[in-house]
Each structure stands twice: as C-alpha cells, then as structure tokens.
Amino acid sequence: MNKLKIEHGVSRVRRAKLQASIDQSIADDIQVLADWSNNEPQYVINQLLRFALTQEEDFLKYKASLAVSPAKTPGSIKSTSSPVRTAQDASLKSDPAVAAHA
C-alpha cells in the first residue's frame, strides 16, 4: 500500500477550476492539514485526489483503455478529457516535489 506524502511549502502549481461541495468536517481537516504542512488548501486537495486516483485499480485500467482506444465521436469522453489531463501533466512537470512522489 502506498503512503500519502505531503511536502511542506510546495503548493505553487498551475490549476484548473473545479467546484465541488464537501462536508464541513472534511473541509476543516483539509484546512488543518494545509496549516500543518504550510501549503495552500488547494494543494492539499490536489494531493489527496491524486493519491486516491492512483489507488483505484479499476479506474487506472479504464484510464489506460481510454489512451489506447480511438475516440468514436467528437464529443466522446476521451476528446473532452484530454485538456484536463494535459493541464494536470503540466502541473506535475512544473512541480518537482510532486513529480518525485507521483
């Protein structure tokens, strides 16, 4: 099992806007973790989501199948998700601490 690693003070990465509502208790814990690690809450959320996504084997298989399957229609999931993946990949490359732990 992998461990989540939050580096102290490395929260400067390029971001894409995503709005979601979360439970207040989770928001409080994220803020405490951000304060403890000297990072922005957005960075902590990104790290938590990245960690969770790498732990889900069925999702990883599905994601890999998207990469090898050609898009069937112009509005397919593959063609609409490519810019998001590109932005995430760019943020990983621009943050050496994240790239080292990804």
C-alpha positions in Angstrom: 0.0 0.0 0.0 1.3 3.5 -0.9 1.5 6.3 1.5 0.3 9.8 1.0 3.2 12.3 1.2 2.5 16.0 1.7 5.6 18.1 1.2 6.0 21.2 3.3 5.7 24.5 1.4 5.5 23.3 -2.2 2.0 24.4 -3.2 2.7 26.5 -6.2 1.3 24.7 -9.3 -0.8 25.6 -12.3 -4.5 24.9 -11.6 -7.8 24.3 -13.4 -11.1 25.5 -11.8 -13.2 22.7 -10.3 -16.1 23.5 -8.0 -17.5 20.9 -5.5 -19.3 20.9 -2.2 -17.7 18.8 0.5 -18.7 18.1 4.1 -17.7 20.7 6.6 -15.7 18.2 8.7 -13.6 17.3 5.7 -13.1 21.0 4.8 -11.9 21.6 8.4 -9.5 18.7 8.3 -8.1 19.9 4.9 -7.5 23.3 6.4 -5.7 21.8 9.4 -3.5 19.7 7.1 -2.8 22.8 5.0 -1.8 24.8 8.1 0.3 21.9 9.4 2.1 21.4 6.1 2.5 25.1 5.3 0.6 24.7 2.0 -2.5 26.1 0.4 -5.7 24.0 0.9 -5.9 23.6 -2.9 -2.5 21.9 -3.0 -3.6 19.5 -0.2 -6.8 18.7 -2.1 -4.9 18.0 -5.3 -2.5 15.7 -3.4 -5.4 13.8 -1.8 -7.2 13.4 -5.1 -4.1 12.4 -6.9 -3.4 9.8 -4.2 -6.9 8.4 -4.3 -6.9 8.1 -8.1 -3.7 6.2 -8.1 -5.1 3.7 -5.5 -8.2 2.8 -7.6 -7.1 -0.1 -9.9 -10.4 -0.3 -11.9 -10.1 3.4 -12.6 -6.5 3.1 -13.7 -7.4 0.2 -16.1 -10.3 2.3 -17.5 -8.0 5.3 -18.0 -5.4 3.1 -19.7 -8.1 1.8 -22.1 -9.0 5.4 -23.0 -5.5 6.1 -24.0 -5.4 3.1 -26.5 -9.0 3.3 -27.8 -9.6 5.7 -30.6 -12.4 8.3 -30.0 -15.6 7.1 -31.6 -17.4 10.5 -31.7 -16.2 14.1 -31.5 -18.0 14.6 -28.1 -16.6 11.4 -26.5 -15.0 11.3 -23.1 -11.5 10.9 -24.5 -11.6 14.1 -26.6 -13.1 16.2 -23.8 -10.8 14.9 -21.1 -7.6 15.5 -22.9 -7.2 19.2 -21.9 -7.7 18.3 -18.3 -5.0 15.6 -18.5 -2.7 18.0 -20.2 -3.1 20.6 -17.5 -2.6 18.0 -14.8 0.5 16.6 -16.6 1.9 20.2 -17.0 1.4 20.9 -13.3 3.2 17.6 -12.4 6.2 18.6 -14.6 6.3 22.2 -13.1 6.4 20.9 -9.5 9.5 18.7 -8.9 8.3 17.6 -5.5 5.0 16.4 -6.9 6.7 14.7 -9.8 9.1 12.9 -7.5 6.2 11.5 -5.5 3.7 10.8 -8.3 
